[in-house]
Each structure stands twice: as C-alpha cells, then as structure tokens.
C-alpha cells in the first residue's frame, strides 16, 4: 500500500460549475508566492477545517453514547492537524497513522511542537492504516476521501473490518465521500482563500470502466506565479451506496449518511460545513456535487 499523503477536501456542494479565477493584475505585496510558499501550510489553509469537523464527529458520538469521546484515531493523517486540534482540550488523546515520513515530520514540527506538553498526548505512527492502534478509538476517521487509495473491493473491505474491530465500545468510524454528477467530470474548480492565494481542485481524469480517478491540487498566487500539482492523487472513485454496503458487510450494524448543507441564500451552493442526517440524500438530489459523511458503528 502507498500512502495518501495529504488528501483534498474541496468542500464542493455546488449547483453551478465554478469558473477559474485569474490572479489580480495589480501589483500586490503578497504573503505567498510559488517560490516561498509551503505546500503543507497552503493545504491546511485551503482544505482543512478541523474545529468544525471535530465538532460534528463529537456531536454524533454524544448522540449515540450520551458521553464525551476521549480517544481519536486519524487514519491517513498527513500532518496530523486533526490530532493536534483534538488534544487541545484537556484529557484527550489521539493517534495518527500514515506511511509517508515527510508530512508526519512536518506535522510534528508545525502542529504538535507548538502544543508544548500537550503534544505528548498524540502518538504518530508511520504504519499502514490497517495496523492496530495503541488503544481502541472512540472516534476513528478517514477524511478527504483518503481511503480511495484502496482500489480493489477486497482491500477496502479488509480495511473496514480492521477499523470495526479496533473501535472502543460505543465507538464510531467516519469516512467522508464526494459525489454528484460533476464529481466524475474532468473539470477544475478554483476558490480564493483568505490569506492571498487561490486553491484549484483539478479532476484530471476519470475512467468509468475501472473507476480510476486522477486529481491534482494547484495553488495560484497574487504575483502571477503558480504551484502546479502540489498534490496528486491516483484513486478509485467509490459511490456512497457501494461504501455503505461494504461497511455493513464489514460487520457494522448501523451506517448513517450525513450530507453537508448549503445556505439558502448562497447562489453558488457551496457547503456551509454543517451536516444533516439524511438517509436518502434527498436534500442533495438537485446538487451537481456534494459532500457527505458515512458514520458506522
């Protein structure tokens, strides 16, 4: 197995296709340029929202167990931003699993070291995500479609089975998923990010016969420079119904689908970071693209 280093989460919930955004022509003293920017920092700013994601996961866990979760496991953790955010609250512990040493080292230096003594509550493992953790997890999560690295049904089923057996009593396993008519089109979506750069999600190739799916992330800057293919992903595109069936086959007795919502006055239709329980996906039936979580226990 190869590592999915940092996985894109375009947060698309669009009813209309986004257009490319050209960099401003006027001269601006930019904080970021292609020559000076750090791709991991850009990714965290553009893609990740750990506070809102953890708030959602904790809410679902509390809804099921009437108590607070204590131990988090982040699979395909990359820079372990989710782990670092989790342990900022007292008494919590976390584990992160990834095979690639570069993002793990970057995360240890930039996300864990600033925590001081609290960093000791995070264990980072350069191991396959199917490896057993130090302790069973209350919440185990694989975000940003990272598990799509498993292209064969048997491989993904084995991962799901390992995830189930390594949960604590009452624990939940959550994966997010991207879908909708535009999800498999060969298009680009560009979005300006606060801080002075543009994030570009590039769906470069989809092969319907095999499900092979190649995507890139590019970053554009105010000075006109560009960091092309800062991240590249070679996946299989899995559908929600396939994943739900696999989770049940893996032994999970309860699998819920939570779809990201959009604000009524948002004409673009981008997601607002709030997820609603929706077994049929009816709230997103008119969406050209959507994000959802499958939560299994």
Buried (B, 14 or more C-beta within 10 A) or exposed (E): EEBBBBBBBBBBBBBEEBEEBEBEEEEEEBEBBBEEBEBBBBBBBBBBBBEEBBEBBBEBBEEBBEEEBBBBBBBBBBBBBBBBBBBEEEEBBBBBBBBBEBBBEBBBEBBBEEBEEBBEBBBBBBBBBBEEBEBBBBBBBBBBBBBBBBBEBEBBBBBBBBBBEBBBEEBBBBBBBBBBEBBBEEBBBBBBBEEBBBBBBBBBEBEEEEBBBBBBBBBBBBBBBBBEEBBEBBBBBBEBEBBBBBBBEBEBEEBBBBBBBBEEEBEEBBBBBBBEEBEEBEBBEEBBBBBBBBBBB
